[in-house]
Amino acid sequence: MKMTSLLKDLSHALRNLCKAPAFAATCVVSLALGIGANVTIYSIVREMVLDDISARQPDRLERVAAEIPYGRYRDLRAAGVFKDLAFNIGLQDVRWDTGTQGEVAWQMITSANFFDVLGIGPSFGQLYSQRDEGQPVAVVSYGFWRRRLDGDPHIVGRALRLNGKLYTVTGVLPRDYRSIVGRGVSPEIYVIAPRDSDRCHPFGRLRDGLARSHTREELLLAARKIGGEDFAHSVSVLRPMAGVAANASGQGDDRRFFLFFVMLFGTAVLLALIACMNVAGLLLARGATRQRELAIRKALGANRSHLIYQLLVEGALLVALGATSGLVLDAFLRRHLSYIRWPSAYNLPFEFHFQSDRGLFFYAFGAALVTLLVSSLLPAIRSSRADLGLAMKQGEPVLSIRRWNLRNGFVTLQLTLSVVLLSLGVLFARSFTHLADTNPGFNISGTVIARVFQPPGQPRGEAGWAWRDRVVQVIRQVPGVTGVTSVSTLPLMGELQAQDLVRRRNQSISTAREAYELGGGEQFCRVLGIPILRGRDFRLADRTRRPVPVILNRTLAQSLFGETDPIGEEIAVGRDQARTLEVVGVAADAKLRTLGEDHPAVFFTPFSFAQLLIATAGDGARWVQPLRNALAPVDPGAAVDVRPLADAAAGALFPMRIAAMFAGSLAGIGLVLVLTGLYSSVSYATRRRTREMAIRAAIGAPRPM
């Protein structure tokens, strides 16, 4: 019986909407834009913030915010503080010998129990585990297997030659695997770390029933027994690895990244509210035209609650049509978002998984339900107050004679939200423009990156330096090249080596301050265009010079030496067994990590066996192909990757560019919805005053042109 009544109400609502196709189309389009954009932004936020790693019970994973040698990791694991403890050594590019040529691949070096601690399984084959420690085995990502191995069905057992060493593939990761790197970065190959590794980043799974605070206390006790108070202090910080907690508790770039997506989601919510206010206003205007109908139905015995119910059914039908259209729009947008490639000087592998699953369905259903309540409930209650006597007497639909009514309230709220949305759009656009115009303190446009990987069997040591110098000489002979140097970590990639403690030699550790280290080759500052304020740049002879020379940036030099001349002074780097370095120069400050940061303390040390930075005369992009052609015959087995440094700047600006694009689009859609709402408001007011204007015209009021 109830089902029959519901079907009748739906049929009646559908007939009423068919009688007003323009009204129905406007409402459906408004709701489709509001719900579709909201669900799409939620998908992005979920991918980048909420579901950022693949793991069993990811909320039970905690990262130890420290970098420790393998021996200390082994001791901590044996202490039993965590249910189990694993580690990774970051993301590294390697030379992959395909058999016909050398290519660059991205690998993550991990502990043997890495996948066991995460609690994930393979797509097929098997993932390496603790029993494989010390074995040359590898696990590949699903994307690497599909794209670069052509989906080889016999991949398990196949050998991969990485930097001249053979690894046997044991399995392939799941298709929707999200790496612990986050932000869509997906390492292509995973291998087991050697026992002499010294930059291990540990993380562990909390023991059942044990909170983070208790785990931290046990960790400090165990660390004191293992390495004393200094080691305990270095591992004293635990951070969650997954979800909102991990992003909200992050620092620096991680926190800015989280806040960026929170603001983006906020703009989508504002757009959905504007759509709701727009539809609510349209429903009120439509209710004004149906006053006589509703009044007659009340006179014939329909109670007010039933009228509200029927009006809500009409609203629900509109919301259902709008939500369905919005989900179609969302599917279209997410399909194209999957093809977005984050520009990067490293050509990092990215994989985004915008999935249609139960979580997305429940969110869309909840958004539709809230939309129904916000857009339809108050208009239904207001329209159900139709007065038969007043409607029959005046012969025109009327709601109230008050100057301020619910309709005006909806319009005012809509305008307020639109102003906020437009302000956010302008804020994102100005932030993007500001970052794009920021001077990083070095030359981006005229610099090219070249990464040349030695083929297997090439000598190391002094003979290896000779091979590197031969590559540099080939590059210098290319017309238009004005300088060549090396760099350990590319600028603007959001990362430098972990901060270390730096102090003047013979001063106590309490006077030290944290600073980043960046390795550079000969003429490093000149090639990058960083001015030398005091002293000199690096020379080729600095490779073997002792004590090791160092160049300080202005921020670090002023912090350690004030206004005194630091040239010739010595500094100590590190807590235990500190390195002694001699200051040979002071360079101007530069934004080497991100464009949005203040100038951090940085010191440069000689480092000449990494990627090369090439200064060119003019736009560096013009010299990419000539450099590739010049490097190709250097060694047939070498892997070569050449790209402009501007790709690093594009990667640094990419999140803000996407934010400005989305925020601007949402603000534009919101403006269209507001204009539609204002039009319906004017139409509604005009409809209410038709009788008044007719009488005024009849008694002689002129009609202005």
C-alpha positions in Angstrom: 0.0 0.0 0.0 2.8 2.4 0.9 4.7 1.5 -2.2 1.6 2.1 -4.3 1.2 5.5 -2.7 4.9 6.4 -3.2 4.6 5.4 -6.9 1.5 7.7 -7.3 3.4 10.6 -5.7 6.4 10.0 -7.9 4.1 9.9 -11.0 2.4 13.1 -9.9 5.7 14.8 -9.3 7.0 13.7 -12.7 3.9 15.1 -14.4 4.3 18.4 -12.6 8.0 18.7 -13.6 7.1 17.8 -17.2 4.7 20.8 -17.3 7.6 23.1 -16.4 10.6 21.8 -18.4 12.6 25.0 -18.2 12.3 25.0 -14.4 13.2 21.3 -14.2 16.2 21.6 -16.5 17.5 24.6 -14.5 17.2 22.7 -11.2 18.8 19.5 -12.6 21.7 21.4 -14.2 22.3 23.4 -11.0 22.3 20.2 -8.9 24.4 18.3 -11.4 27.1 21.0 -11.2 27.0 21.3 -7.5 26.9 17.5 -6.7 29.2 16.5 -9.6 31.9 19.0 -8.8 31.7 18.2 -5.1 32.0 14.4 -5.7 34.9 15.0 -8.1 36.8 17.1 -5.6 36.1 14.6 -2.9 37.6 11.9 -5.1 40.8 14.0 -5.5 41.0 14.7 -1.8 40.4 11.0 -1.0 43.2 9.9 -3.4 45.7 12.5 -2.3 44.9 12.9 1.5 42.6 10.2 2.9 43.7 7.0 1.0 47.3 8.0 0.5 48.9 4.6 1.2 47.9 0.9 0.8 48.2 -1.0 4.0 46.2 -3.1 6.4 44.9 -0.9 9.2 47.0 2.0 8.1 46.1 4.0 11.2 48.2 1.6 13.2 51.4 2.5 11.3 53.8 5.0 12.8 56.9 6.5 11.2 60.0 7.1 13.3 61.1 10.6 12.2 64.8 9.7 12.0 67.5 8.4 9.6 69.5 5.6 11.2 72.0 3.0 10.0 71.0 -0.6 9.4 72.6 -1.8 12.6 70.6 0.5 14.8 67.4 -0.5 12.9 68.2 -4.2 13.6 68.6 -3.5 17.3 65.4 -1.5 17.5 63.5 -4.2 15.8 64.9 -6.8 18.1 63.8 -4.7 21.1 60.2 -5.5 20.3 58.8 -2.0 20.8 56.6 -2.4 17.7 54.7 -5.4 16.5 57.2 -5.3 13.7 59.5 -2.7 12.3 60.5 -2.1 8.7 62.3 0.7 6.8 62.8 2.2 3.4 65.6 4.3 1.9 63.6 6.7 -0.3 63.2 6.8 -4.0 66.2 6.4 -6.3 66.7 6.4 -10.0 68.7 3.5 -11.5 70.0 2.3 -14.8 67.8 -0.5 -16.2 69.4 -2.5 -18.9 66.6 -3.7 -21.2 68.9 -5.9 -23.2 68.9 -3.5 -26.2 69.5 -0.1 -24.5 69.8 1.5 -21.1 66.8 3.2 -19.5 66.1 5.1 -16.3 63.8 3.3 -13.8 62.8 4.3 -10.3 63.3 2.0 -7.4 62.7 2.0 -3.7 65.1 0.1 -1.4 63.4 -1.4 1.6 63.8 -3.9 4.4 63.0 -7.5 3.6 59.8 -7.4 5.8 58.6 -4.1 4.2 55.4 -5.7 2.6 54.8 -7.8 5.7 54.6 -4.8 7.9 52.3 -3.0 5.4 50.1 -6.1 5.3 49.5 -6.2 1.6 49.5 -9.0 -1.0 50.5 -9.3 -4.6 48.5 -9.0 -7.8 50.2 -12.2 -8.8 53.4 -14.0 -7.8 54.6 -13.2 -4.3 56.1 -10.3 -2.5 59.5 -10.7 -0.9 59.6 -11.2 2.9 62.0 -11.6 5.8 63.2 -15.0 4.6 64.4 -13.3 1.4 66.8 -11.0 3.2 70.1 -10.7 1.4 68.7 -12.2 -1.8 68.8 -10.3 -5.1 65.0 -10.3 -5.6 62.7 -7.5 -6.8 59.0 -6.6 -6.8 57.6 -4.4 -9.6 54.6 -2.1 -9.7 51.5 -2.9 -11.8 52.1 0.2 -13.9 55.7 -0.7 -14.6 54.7 -4.3 -15.5 51.9 -3.1 -17.9 53.7 -0.1 -19.5 57.4 -1.0 -19.6 57.3 -4.8 -19.5 54.4 -5.0 -21.9 52.3 -7.0 -19.4 54.7 -10.0 -19.7 52.7 -13.0 -18.3 55.9 -14.7 -17.4 57.3 -11.8 -15.4 57.7 -14.0 -12.2 61.2 -15.4 -12.4 62.3 -12.9 -15.0 65.7 -11.1 -14.4 66.1 -7.3 -14.3 69.5 -5.8 -14.6 69.7 -2.7 -12.4 72.9 -0.7 -12.2 74.7 -3.8 -13.6 73.3 -6.2 -10.9 70.7 -8.9 -11.7 67.5 -9.2 -9.7 64.9 -11.9 -9.9 61.3 -10.6 -10.0 59.1 -12.5 -7.5 55.8 -10.7 -7.9 53.7 -7.7 -9.1 52.0 -5.3 -6.8 48.2 -4.8 -6.9 46.8 -2.4 -9.5 45.5 0.1 -7.0 48.6 0.0 -4.8 49.4 3.4 -3.2 53.0 3.8 -2.2 54.2 5.2 1.1 55.8 8.1 -0.8 52.3 9.5 -1.3 51.0 12.2 -3.6 50.5 9.7 -6.4 54.3 8.9 -6.7 54.6 5.2 -7.5 58.1 3.5 -7.4 58.5 1.1 -10.3 60.8 -1.5 -8.6 61.3 -2.5 -5.0 64.5 -4.3 -3.9 65.9 -5.4 -0.5 68.4 -3.1 1.2 72.0 -4.4 1.9 73.0 -4.8 5.5 75.5 -1.9 5.3 72.7 0.7 4.5 73.1 3.9 6.5 70.1 6.0 5.7 67.2 3.9 6.8 63.8 5.5 7.5 62.1 3.2 10.0 58.3 2.7 10.4 56.4 0.2 12.5 53.1 -1.3 13.3 51.8 -0.6 16.8 51.3 -3.6 19.0 47.7 -4.6 19.5 46.1 -2.5 22.3 49.1 -0.2 22.6 48.6 3.5 22.0 51.2 5.8 20.3 52.2 7.5 23.6 53.0 4.2 25.3 54.9 3.0 22.2 57.0 6.2 22.3 57.9 5.7 25.9 59.0 2.1 25.2 60.9 3.3 22.2 62.8 5.9 24.2 63.7 3.3 26.8 65.0 0.9 24.2 66.9 3.6 22.3 68.7 4.7 25.5 69.9 1.1 26.0 71.0 0.8 22.4 72.7 4.1 21.8 72.4 6.4 24.7 70.6 9.7 25.2 71.6 11.2 21.8 70.2 8.2 19.9 67.0 8.3 22.0 66.6 12.0 21.2 67.0 11.3 17.5 64.2 8.7 17.4 61.9 10.5 19.9 59.3 11.7 17.3 56.6 9.3 16.0 54.3 10.4 13.2 51.2 8.7 11.7 51.7 7.4 8.2 48.2 7.5 6.7 45.1 9.6 6.4 44.1 13.0 7.7 46.2 12.6 10.9 49.4 12.1 8.9 48.8 15.1 6.7 47.5 17.4 9.4 50.4 16.6 11.7 52.9 17.1 8.9 55.3 20.0 8.7 56.5 22.3 5.9 55.5 21.2 2.5 53.4 18.3 3.8 51.2 20.6 5.8 50.9 23.1 3.0 49.9 20.2 0.7 47.2 19.1 3.2 45.8 22.7 3.7 45.8 23.2 -0.1 43.4 20.2 -0.5 41.3 21.2 2.5 40.7 24.7 0.9 40.0 23.0 -2.5 37.4 20.8 -0.9 35.9 23.9 0.9 35.4 25.6 -2.5 33.5 22.6 -3.7 31.3 22.6 -0.6 30.5 26.3 -1.1 29.5 25.6 -4.7 27.2 22.8 -3.6 25.6 25.2 -1.1 25.1 27.9 -3.8 23.5 25.2 -6.0 21.2 24.3 -3.1 20.3 28.0 -2.4 19.6 28.4 -6.1 17.3 25.4 -6.3 15.6 26.5 -3.1 14.9 29.9 -4.6 13.5 28.3 -7.7 11.2 26.0 -5.7 9.9 29.0 -3.8 9.2 30.9 -7.0 7.5 27.8 -8.4 5.5 27.5 -5.1 4.2 31.0 -5.7 2.7 30.0 -9.0 1.0 27.0 -7.4 -0.7 28.7 -4.5 -4.2 28.3 -5.9 -3.6 24.6 -6.7 -2.2 23.9 -3.2 -5.0 26.0 -1.5 -7.7 24.0 -3.4 -6.1 20.7 -2.4 -6.1 21.8 1.2 -9.8 22.8 0.9 -10.6 19.3 -0.5 -9.1 17.6 2.5 -5.4 17.3 2.0 -3.6 18.0 5.2 -0.5 20.1 5.4 1.9 17.3 6.2 0.8 15.4 3.0 1.4 18.5 0.9 4.9 18.9 2.4 5.5 15.2 1.7 4.4 15.6 -1.9 6.6 18.7 -2.4 9.5 16.9 -0.9 8.9 14.0 -3.3 9.2 16.5 -6.2 12.4 17.9 -4.6 13.7 14.3 -4.2 13.0 13.6 -7.9 14.9 16.7 -8.9 17.8 15.8 -6.6 17.9 12.3 -7.9 18.1 13.5 -11.5 20.7 16.1 -10.5 22.8 13.6 -8.6 22.6 11.1 -11.5 23.7 13.8 -13.9 26.4 14.9 -11.4 27.8 11.3 -11.1 28.0 11.1 -14.9 29.8 14.4 -14.9 32.1 13.1 -12.1 32.9 9.9 -14.0 33.8 12.0 -17.1 36.1 14.3 -15.0 37.8 11.5 -13.1 38.5 9.6 -16.3 40.3 12.6 -17.7 42.0 13.4 -14.3 43.6 9.9 -14.5 45.6 11.0 -17.5 47.1 14.1 -15.7 50.8 13.9 -15.5 52.6 15.8 -12.8 55.5 17.6 -14.6 58.9 16.8 -13.0 62.5 17.3 -13.7 63.0 13.7 -12.7 60.2 12.3 -14.8 58.8 10.6 -11.7 56.3 7.8 -12.2 52.8 8.8 -11.0 49.7 6.7 -10.6 46.3 8.0 -9.5 43.4 5.7 -8.6 40.1 7.6 -8.8 37.9 4.7 -8.1 34.1 4.3 -8.1 33.5 2.2 -5.0 31.2 2.0 -2.0 32.9 4.9 -0.3 32.3 7.2 -3.2 28.7 6.0 -3.6 27.9 6.6 0.1 29.5 10.1 -0.1 27.4 10.9 -3.2 24.3 9.6 -1.5 25.0 11.6 1.6 25.6 14.7 -0.5 22.3 14.2 -2.3 20.4 13.7 1.0 21.9 16.9 2.4 21.1 18.7 -0.8 17.5 17.5 -0.6 17.1 18.8 3.0 18.8 22.1 2.3 17.1 22.9 -1.0 13.6 21.4 -0.6 12.6 21.3 3.0 12.1 25.0 3.8 10.4 25.7 0.4 8.0 22.8 0.9 7.1 24.0 4.4 6.7 27.6 3.2 4.6 26.7 0.1 2.3 24.5 2.1 0.9 27.6 3.9 -1.3 28.4 1.0 -4.5 30.3 2.0 -7.6 29.5 0.0 -9.6 32.6 0.8 -6.7 35.0 0.0 -5.8 33.0 -3.2 -9.4 33.0 -4.5 -10.0 36.7 -3.5 -7.0 38.1 -5.2 -6.9 35.8 -8.1 -3.1 35.8 -8.2 -0.5 33.6 -6.4 0.7 35.3 -3.3 2.8 34.3 -0.3 3.3 37.3 1.9 3.2 41.0 1.9 6.2 41.3 4.1 9.2 43.2 2.8 11.6 40.5 4.0 10.8 36.9 3.3 12.5 33.5 3.0 13.1 34.1 -0.7 15.1 37.2 0.0 17.1 35.2 2.7 18.0 32.6 0.1 19.2 35.2 -2.4 21.2 37.0 0.3 22.9 33.8 1.4 23.6 32.8 -2.2 25.2 36.1 -2.8 27.3 35.8 0.4 28.5 32.4 -0.5 29.3 33.5 -4.1 31.4 36.3 -2.8 33.3 33.9 -0.6 33.8 31.5 -3.5 35.0 34.2 -5.8 37.4 35.5 -3.1 38.8 32.0 -2.8 39.2 31.8 -6.6 41.0 35.1 -6.7 43.1 34.0 -3.7 44.3 30.9 -5.5 44.9 32.7 -8.7 46.9 35.4 -7.0 48.9 32.8 -5.0 49.7 31.0 -8.2 50.7 34.2 -10.0 52.9 35.2 -7.0 54.7 31.9 -7.0 55.1 31.9 -10.7 56.7 35.3 -10.5 58.9 34.4 -7.5 62.6 34.7 -8.2 64.2 31.5 -6.8 67.6 33.1 -6.7 69.1 31.0 -9.5 68.7 30.7 -13.3 65.9 28.3 -14.3 65.2 29.1 -17.9 68.7 28.7 -19.2 69.6 25.5 -17.3 69.3 21.9 -18.6 69.5 18.7 -16.5 71.4 15.7 -17.9 71.5 12.4 -16.1 74.0 9.9 -17.6 74.2 6.5 -16.0 77.4 4.5 -16.4 77.0 1.2 -18.2 77.8 -2.0 -16.4 81.4 -2.8 -16.1 82.6 0.8 -16.1 85.4 1.4 -13.5 84.8 3.4 -10.4 87.1 5.5 -8.3 89.6 7.7 -10.2 88.8 5.9 -13.5 85.1 6.6 -12.9 85.9 10.3 -12.5 87.7 10.1 -15.8 84.6 8.7 -17.4 82.5 11.5 -15.9 85.0 14.1 -17.1 84.8 12.7 -20.6 81.0 13.2 -20.5 81.5 16.8 -19.3 83.9 17.5 -22.1 81.4 16.2 -24.7 78.8 18.5 -23.3 81.0 21.5 -23.3 81.7 21.1 -27.0 78.0 21.6 -27.8 77.5 25.1 -29.2 75.6 27.3 -26.8 76.8 25.5 -23.6 78.4 28.0 -21.2 79.1 25.8 -18.2 78.6 22.3 -16.7 78.5 21.2 -13.1 77.0 18.4 -10.9 74.4 18.5 -8.2 73.4 15.8 -5.7 69.7 16.8 -5.6 67.9 18.8 -8.1 66.5 22.2 -7.0 62.7 22.7 -6.5 62.0 19.0 -6.1 60.8 19.5 -2.5 63.6 17.6 -1.1 67.2 18.0 0.1 69.3 15.7 2.2 68.0 15.5 5.8 68.9 18.4 7.9 72.1 18.0 9.9 73.5 19.9 12.9 76.1 22.5 12.0 78.2 24.6 14.3 81.6 26.4 14.4 84.4 24.0 15.2 85.3 23.7 18.8 81.9 25.1 20.0 79.5 23.0 21.9 76.6 21.1 20.3 74.2 23.5 22.0 75.2 26.2 19.6 74.5 24.2 16.5 71.7 24.9 14.1 70.0 22.6 11.6 70.9 23.1 7.9 70.4 21.3 4.6 73.3 19.9 2.7 73.5 20.0 -1.1 76.4 18.6 -3.1 77.7 20.6 -6.1 80.4 20.2 -8.7 83.0 22.6 -10.0 81.7 26.1 -10.7 78.4 25.1 -9.1 77.2 28.6 -8.1 78.3 30.2 -11.4 76.5 27.6 -13.5 73.3 28.0 -11.5 73.6 31.7 -11.4 73.8 32.0 -7.6 76.0 35.0 -6.7 79.1 34.4 -4.6 79.2 37.1 -1.9 82.5 36.2 -0.3 85.3 33.8 -1.2 85.2 31.5 -4.2 83.2 28.8 -6.0 84.1 25.1 -6.1 87.1 24.0 -8.3 87.8 20.6 -9.9 90.6 20.1 -7.4 88.2 20.3 -4.5 87.3 16.6 -5.0 90.3 15.5 -3.1 91.1 18.6 -1.0 91.3 18.2 2.8 89.8 19.5 4.8 86.7 19.3 2.6 85.7 22.8 1.4 82.2 24.1 2.0 80.2 27.0 0.8 77.6 28.5 3.1 74.5 30.4 2.0 74.0 33.8 3.6 71.4 32.6 6.1 73.7 30.0 7.6 76.8 32.2 7.5 75.1 34.9 9.4 73.7 32.4 11.9 77.1 30.9 12.6 79.5 33.8 12.2 77.4 37.0 12.4 79.1 39.8 10.5 82.6 38.4 10.8 84.3 37.0 7.7 83.9 33.2 7.7 86.4 32.5 4.9 89.0 30.1 6.2 87.1 29.2 9.3 86.1 25.6 10.0 82.7 24.1 10.8 81.6 20.8 12.3 78.7 18.9 10.8 76.9 16.2 12.7 76.3 15.1 16.3 78.5 12.0 16.6 81.8 11.8 14.7 81.2 15.2 13.2 82.8 16.1 9.9 85.2 19.0 9.7 84.7 21.4 6.7 86.6 24.5 5.7 84.6 27.5 4.6 85.8 28.7 1.2 82.8 30.8 0.1 79.5 32.5 1.0 76.7 32.4 -1.6 73.5 34.3 -1.8 70.3 32.7 -0.6 68.2 30.7 -3.0 64.9 28.8 -2.9 66.3 25.3 -3.4 63.5 23.1 -2.0 60.3 24.8 -2.9 59.2 28.2 -4.3 57.0 28.9 -1.4 59.6 28.5 1.4 61.6 31.1 3.2 65.3 30.8 2.7 66.5 27.8 4.8 70.1 27.4 6.0 72.0 25.4 3.4 75.7 24.5 2.9 77.2 23.1 -0.3 79.9 20.4 -0.4 81.9 19.1 -3.4 79.9 16.3 -5.1 80.7 15.5 -8.7 79.2 12.1 -9.6 75.5 12.8 -9.9 73.2 14.5 -12.4 74.7 17.3 -14.4 73.5 20.9 -14.6 74.2 22.6 -17.9 74.1 26.4 -18.4 73.1 27.4 -21.9 72.9 30.7 -23.8 69.1 31.4 -24.0 66.2 29.1 -23.4 67.4 25.7 -22.0 64.5 23.9 -23.7 66.1 24.6 -27.1 69.3 22.7 -26.2 67.6 19.5 -24.9 67.7 17.7 -28.3 71.2 18.8 -29.3 72.5 17.6 -25.9 70.7 14.2 -26.4 72.3 13.9 -29.8 75.7 14.7 -28.4 75.5 12.3 -25.5 74.0 9.3 -27.4 77.4 8.1 -28.9 79.4 8.6 -25.6 78.7 5.0 -24.6 76.2 2.7 -26.2 75.3 1.1 -22.9 74.8 4.4 -21.0 71.2 5.5 -20.0 70.7 9.2 -20.8 67.9 11.5 -19.7 68.0 15.2 -20.7 65.3 17.7 -19.8 65.1 21.4 -19.0 65.3 22.5 -15.3 62.1 24.5 -16.0 60.3 21.1 -15.6 61.3 21.3 -11.9 59.7 24.7 -11.6 56.6 23.5 -13.5 56.4 20.6 -11.0 56.7 22.9 -8.0 53.9 25.1 -9.4 51.7 22.2 -10.5 49.6 21.9 -7.3 48.9 25.6 -7.2 48.2 25.6 -10.9 45.6 22.8 -10.5 44.2 24.6 -7.4 43.8 27.9 -9.4 42.2 26.1 -12.3 39.7 24.2 -10.1 39.0 27.2 -7.8 38.5 29.5 -10.9 36.2 27.0 -12.5 34.1 26.5 -9.4 33.9 30.3 -8.9 32.8 30.7 -12.5 30.1 28.0 -12.1 29.0 29.6 -8.8 28.7 33.0 -10.5 26.4 31.5 -13.2 24.3 29.8 -10.5 24.0 33.1 -8.6 22.9 35.0 -11.8 20.3 32.3 -12.4 19.1 32.7 -8.8 18.9 36.5 -9.2 16.9 36.1 -12.4 14.5 33.7 -10.7 14.2 36.2 -7.8 13.3 39.1 -10.1 10.9 36.8 -12.0 9.3 35.8 -8.7 8.9 39.4 -7.5 7.4 40.4 -10.8 5.0 37.5 -10.7 3.8 38.5 -7.3 3.1 42.1 -8.4 1.3 41.4 -11.7 -2.1 42.4 -10.4 -0.7 45.6 -8.8 1.1 46.6 -12.0 -2.1 45.9 -14.1 -4.2 48.1 -11.8 -1.5 50.9 -11.9 -1.5 50.7 -15.7 -5.3 50.9 -15.9 -5.4 54.1 -13.9 -2.9 55.8 -16.2 0.6 54.9 -15.0 3.0 55.3 -17.9 5.1 52.4 -19.1 8.7 53.5 -19.3 10.7 52.3 -22.3 
